């Protein structure tokens, strides 16, 4: 199997497109966009009565770091331990009580996996 060389826009074409002077597609149409349009048209022909599919984005876990004083962290740890929760679960529960939509997975008392077991 041999791969075909594909024309890619150079920096000038990208800059012109960003400034609204020219479209990158004018210079080199992408194959992916035509395949996507073909798939969409095929779906419309097969079942025109169905609404378009909606894909929910994956709710991935991300890090959020916050600097607090040692005394604050000790107080959070003590309050969480008295409630039988982790500090994260304690904070997320308080945030949820204030009306913020917190993902259910963030309200679970999860344990930290040791590095050797990862």
C-alpha positions as CSV (number, residue, x, y, z in Angstrom):
1,X,0.0,0.0,0.0
2,X,1.4,3.4,-1.0
3,X,0.4,6.6,0.6
4,X,-0.4,9.6,-1.6
5,X,1.2,12.9,-0.8
6,X,-1.4,15.4,0.4
7,X,-1.1,19.1,-0.2
8,X,-1.0,20.9,3.1
9,X,-1.6,24.7,3.5
10,X,1.6,26.6,4.2
11,X,1.9,29.3,6.9
12,X,0.9,32.1,4.5
13,X,-2.3,30.3,3.6
14,X,-3.2,29.7,7.3
15,X,-2.5,33.4,8.1
16,X,-4.6,34.6,5.2
17,X,-7.4,32.3,6.3
18,X,-7.1,33.5,9.9
19,X,-7.3,37.1,8.8
20,X,-10.4,36.3,6.7
21,X,-8.6,37.1,3.4
22,X,-8.8,33.6,2.0
23,X,-10.2,30.2,2.9
24,X,-7.8,27.3,3.3
25,X,-10.4,25.1,1.6
26,X,-10.1,27.2,-1.5
27,X,-6.5,26.1,-1.9
28,X,-6.8,22.4,-0.8
29,X,-10.1,20.8,0.0
30,X,-9.9,18.2,2.7
31,X,-11.0,14.6,2.2
32,X,-12.5,14.3,5.6
33,X,-15.1,17.0,5.1
34,X,-16.4,15.4,1.9
35,X,-16.6,12.0,3.6
36,X,-18.5,13.5,6.5
37,X,-20.9,15.2,4.1
38,X,-21.4,12.0,2.2
39,X,-22.2,10.1,5.4
40,X,-24.6,12.8,6.5
41,X,-26.4,12.7,3.2
42,X,-26.6,8.9,3.3
43,X,-28.1,9.0,6.8
44,X,-30.7,11.6,5.6
45,X,-31.7,9.4,2.6
46,X,-32.0,6.2,4.8
47,X,-34.1,7.7,7.6
48,X,-35.2,11.3,6.9
49,X,-37.7,11.2,9.8
50,X,-35.0,10.7,12.5
51,X,-33.5,13.7,14.2
52,X,-29.7,14.2,13.8
53,X,-27.6,12.2,16.3
54,X,-26.3,14.1,19.2
55,X,-23.0,13.0,20.7
56,X,-22.4,13.9,24.3
57,X,-18.8,14.8,25.0
58,X,-17.0,12.5,27.4
59,X,-16.8,14.0,30.9
60,X,-13.2,13.5,31.6
61,X,-11.4,13.9,34.9
62,X,-9.1,17.0,35.0
63,X,-6.8,18.4,37.7
64,X,-7.5,21.6,39.6
65,X,-4.9,22.9,42.0
66,X,-5.5,25.5,44.6
67,X,-3.1,27.0,47.1
68,X,-4.4,27.2,50.7
69,X,-2.7,27.7,54.0
70,X,-1.6,24.7,56.0
71,X,-4.1,25.5,58.7
72,X,-6.9,25.5,56.2
73,X,-5.9,22.2,54.8
74,X,-5.6,20.7,58.3
75,X,-9.0,22.0,59.2
76,X,-10.5,20.5,55.9
77,X,-8.8,17.2,56.7
78,X,-10.1,17.1,60.2
79,X,-13.7,18.0,59.2
80,X,-13.7,15.5,56.4
81,X,-12.4,12.7,58.7
82,X,-15.1,13.5,61.2
83,X,-17.7,13.2,58.4
84,X,-16.2,10.0,57.2
85,X,-15.2,11.5,53.8
86,X,-12.2,12.4,51.8
87,X,-11.2,16.0,51.5
88,X,-12.3,16.0,47.9
89,X,-15.6,14.5,48.7
90,X,-16.1,17.0,51.6
91,X,-15.4,20.0,49.4
92,X,-17.5,18.7,46.5
93,X,-20.4,18.0,48.8
94,X,-20.2,21.6,50.1
95,X,-20.1,22.9,46.6
96,X,-23.1,20.8,45.6
97,X,-25.0,22.2,48.6
98,X,-24.5,25.7,47.2
99,X,-26.3,24.6,44.0
100,X,-23.4,23.9,41.7
101,X,-24.0,20.9,39.4
102,X,-21.3,18.4,40.5
103,X,-20.7,15.2,38.6
104,X,-21.8,12.1,40.7
105,X,-18.3,10.6,40.3
106,X,-16.9,13.6,42.2
107,X,-19.1,13.0,45.1
108,X,-17.8,9.5,45.7
109,X,-15.3,8.8,48.4
110,X,-12.6,7.5,46.2
111,X,-9.3,6.1,47.4
112,X,-6.0,7.2,46.0
113,X,-4.2,4.4,44.0
114,X,-0.6,4.0,45.2
115,X,2.0,4.6,42.5
116,X,3.3,1.1,42.6
117,X,-0.3,-0.2,41.7
118,X,-0.8,2.1,38.8
